[in-house]
């Protein structure tokens, strides 16, 4: 029987195109590997990553501590204005 060799896959989650590439890889049922991409060092999506992180935190708060969610929702909305860097909660 043949041996299975696991290749290392490198992903740049901060790339501005990460979401689009991940969607394409999922639709094609393939792995996403950024190692040969010309944008492999791109950091244009870092702010989007922070927004996603805050959204995940807000979801957890809404599920486990709903009494705190209303104030948190207002705070996140105020930070999501064009040109603002969103700090972690």
C-alpha positions in Angstrom: 0.0 0.0 0.0 1.1 3.5 -0.7 2.2 5.9 2.0 0.3 9.1 2.6 2.5 12.2 2.7 1.1 15.3 4.2 2.2 18.5 2.5 2.5 21.7 4.5 -0.2 24.2 3.5 0.4 27.9 4.2 -2.4 30.4 4.4 -2.4 34.1 4.7 -5.5 34.9 6.7 -4.7 38.6 6.6 -4.8 38.9 2.8 -7.4 41.1 1.3 -8.6 38.2 -1.0 -8.6 35.5 1.7 -12.3 35.1 1.9 -12.8 35.0 -1.9 -10.0 32.4 -2.3 -11.3 30.3 0.6 -14.8 30.3 -1.0 -13.3 29.3 -4.4 -11.3 26.5 -2.8 -14.4 25.2 -1.0 -16.5 25.2 -4.2 -13.7 23.3 -6.0 -13.3 21.0 -3.0 -9.6 21.7 -2.8 -7.2 22.9 -0.2 -6.4 26.6 0.0 -2.6 27.2 -0.2 -1.2 30.7 -0.4 2.4 29.7 -0.7 2.6 30.4 -4.5 0.3 33.4 -4.6 1.8 36.8 -5.5 -0.2 38.2 -2.6 1.2 35.8 0.0 2.6 38.6 2.1 -0.4 40.9 1.7 -1.8 42.4 4.9 -4.7 44.4 3.4 -7.3 42.3 5.1 -6.0 42.7 8.7 -8.7 45.2 9.6 -11.4 42.9 8.3 -9.9 40.1 10.5 -10.3 42.4 13.5 -14.0 43.0 12.6 -14.5 39.2 12.2 -12.8 38.7 15.6 -15.1 41.2 17.3 -18.1 39.6 15.6 -17.1 36.2 17.0 -16.7 37.7 20.5 -20.1 39.4 20.2 -21.7 36.2 19.2 -20.3 34.4 22.2 -21.4 37.2 24.5 -24.9 37.1 22.9 -25.1 33.3 23.5 -23.5 33.0 27.0 -24.2 36.5 28.5 -27.1 38.0 26.7 -27.6 40.6 29.4 -24.4 42.3 28.2 -25.0 42.0 24.5 -27.1 45.2 24.0 -24.3 47.5 25.3 -21.7 45.5 23.4 -23.7 45.7 20.1 -23.8 49.5 20.4 -20.1 49.7 21.2 -19.1 47.6 18.1 -21.4 49.7 15.9 -19.7 52.9 17.0 -16.3 51.5 16.1 -17.2 50.3 12.6 -16.9 53.7 10.9 -14.8 54.2 7.8 -11.1 54.9 8.6 -11.2 53.7 12.2 -9.0 50.9 13.4 -11.1 48.6 15.6 -9.4 47.8 19.0 -10.1 44.5 20.6 -13.0 44.5 23.1 
